[in-house]
Amino acid sequence: MALSASRRRQGGAASGTALGIAMFAPAVLYIVLLIGVPFVLAVLYAFSDARIGASGFRLVGLENFRSILQSPSFHKALKNSIVFTLCAQVIVIVCSNILSIALEKPFRGRGLVRFLILLPWVAPVSLGTIGWKWILDSIYSVITWVLVALHVYKPYNAPMWLGEPHLAMASVILVHCWRLIPFSTVIMLAGRSAISKEIPEAAAIDGAGFWRTTFQINLPMMTPILSVAVLFGIIFTFTDMTVVYILTAGGPFDSTQTLPSLAFATGIAGSDLAAGAAISLFLVPVLVLVAYFMLRIAHRAEVV
Amino acid sequence: MAIVETRNLTKVFKQGELGAVNDVSLTTEEGEFLVFLGPSGSGKTTLLRMIAGLETPTSGEILIGGQRVNDLSPRERRIAMVFQSYALYPHLTVYKNIAFPLKAQKVPKSEHAKKVEWAAGLLGIGKLLDRKPRELSGGERQRVALARAIVREPAVFLLDEPLSNLDAKLRASAREELEHFHESVGTTTIYVTHDQVEAMAMGDRIVVMNFGEVRQIGTPADVYDEPADTFVATFLGSPPMNLVRKDDVIVGFRPEHFFPVSVLAGRAAMPESLRAVDREGPYVPVNLRVSHEEYLGSERILYGTVEGGAFQGNKVISRMPSTLAPQWDSGSIHAFAVIERHLKFYDPATGKRTAPRPGPWR
């Protein structure tokens, strides 16, 4: 009797395990096929002479990395990736903070404003960027049109937003900000509403003004959620190639080229799979670092 | 130190709705411990928050130390407040929490350490200065909040239910400490609570509130012994005052003034000088049919219905020392009495106190 009961229990445990495996398998399969295999292939290609159209490849050791490190385009792309990411993050954090303060207290039409602010995040990146491409177009730009109408510029010397290196860089950063601010604002609003209402009130009674309350009370208390917003922002900007590809395709003269767009331009458009793979591998250290900090924050959030 | 005064203070949150605070006029005394007492939703916290400057009055005036402060921000009112949740800054150490008001009010940094140590010493938290609030117990947090409040020596203390997050045992000792603390600092203090025991124990005077209105202001003895209306009569005291309708008047008497006749008879047998009946005057006899009894250790609460006589059919409660009474079987009828002098009279229409009606009440 006891034996059969224990056997039945074992059977139950075994079928439970089987069910567990069945439920878990799709996730594992997904990660292996869509992330694991491409990643292994990228590492393999980076050490080979693989080209699009060639039937096979052989390993060439560090040859790809040696030539990449000597290439000025790569240096430019690496620098741009870092500059774009940092600039965009700073602007995003400042703007989303201001927005979250403005949207915290209820006012008439707050729901509509919140919805409008969230729209850029919901729209597909590529569509939004195409819209920006028109806004910044050399001939049809509405911005130029307005500036000319206001007599800030004459029609013949109006700025070429995407045609001059510094303006093009600024444009790319602008579009990244446009895309990330909604996301960041929503996170900050959540962080802000998690602060008990009594704490800013206590600060007010203790004699703190707006700035002291913001910088010494609210922001420090929001640090964990703020870092989540920053880390997500870094990933989105650092790995993004859509914005650059659609807006400038890396031009003019590689001035807006980033690591992902250079990898694409070299590996896919330029058929040099090996070099493209090697370039994209330079993203890994940064992403590993970001992932490490994210996991740490997640862990700390669980503990507290 | 300062006197706080409100003149016709009113707060209406939504237009057309009943105000949270209606036409409240009151004045504290210098160094007084004034308690706002009322059930939840009575407007006591809103009143306090208006005095603190966290809520803007719809109409009326607030004066602190004789100065109109309606248009001053909280920081300009020279007040300190302790919140129900304590509202400690979780990312700062205890030291920095206590020093924050000094920093915010631009007290020279050289004086910080001395003042923080003074405040921490006064509340016995000198050893906790390096801890973060999350590493403190409820009682310790409450003391840190108090230390943060006194460190800049405010003119007025505002305390919003500071003991309600503590467990019962700790609450009693914290209450005692708070009283002691008020005695030693002597600052005018306004204390909000829904707990009548806290109010009775600590208050110099109690402001009893309901539906945003002040029902009575008086010393604990005043509001307990001479309640101004039926709300105060039933809100204070546990169990509450017995209210029975008799013709065109409501008669009230405290459960502890309602006891078995045998007690009176027993007293009659005492030496002449101790005779209660003669000293207390005539009493109203009441026949009580006991419905049930609660034994609370030191005392006994008896629930029952009046059988015959002036208060026929009313449900009443008696409270007596448990040493005094034998067993009370439910359903049995006993002879009870209440001394006439202890009867209070209220107008059924307004609920307000009216002139005593002469007997007979038999």
Boltz contact constraints between the chains, C-beta under 6 A:
constraints:
  - contact:
      token1: [A, 198]
      token2: [B, 83]
      max_distance: 6.0
  - contact:
      token1: [A, 198]
      token2: [B, 85]
      max_distance: 6.0
  - contact:
      token1: [A, 198]
      token2: [B, 87]
      max_distance: 6.0
  - contact:
      token1: [A, 199]
      token2: [B, 87]
      max_distance: 6.0
  - contact:
      token1: [A, 201]
      token2: [B, 54]
      max_distance: 6.0
  - contact:
      token1: [A, 202]
      token2: [B, 87]
      max_distance: 6.0
  - contact:
      token1: [A, 204]
      token2: [B, 74]
      max_distance: 6.0
  - contact:
      token1: [A, 205]
      token2: [B, 74]
      max_distance: 6.0
  - contact:
      token1: [A, 205]
      token2: [B, 81]
      max_distance: 6.0
  - contact:
      token1: [A, 206]
      token2: [B, 100]
      max_distance: 6.0
  - contact:
      token1: [A, 206]
      token2: [B, 101]
      max_distance: 6.0
  - contact:
      token1: [A, 206]
      token2: [B, 104]
      max_distance: 6.0
  - contact:
      token1: [A, 207]
      token2: [B, 75]
      max_distance: 6.0
  - contact:
      token1: [A, 207]
      token2: [B, 101]
      max_distance: 6.0
  - contact:
      token1: [A, 207]
      token2: [B, 104]
      max_distance: 6.0
  - contact:
      token1: [A, 207]
      token2: [B, 105]
      max_distance: 6.0
  - contact:
      token1: [A, 208]
      token2: [B, 104]
      max_distance: 6.0
  - contact:
      token1: [A, 212]
      token2: [B, 104]
      max_distance: 6.0
  - contact:
      token1: [A, 220]
      token2: [B, 91]
      max_distance: 6.0
  - contact:
      token1: [A, 221]
      token2: [B, 91]
      max_distance: 6.0
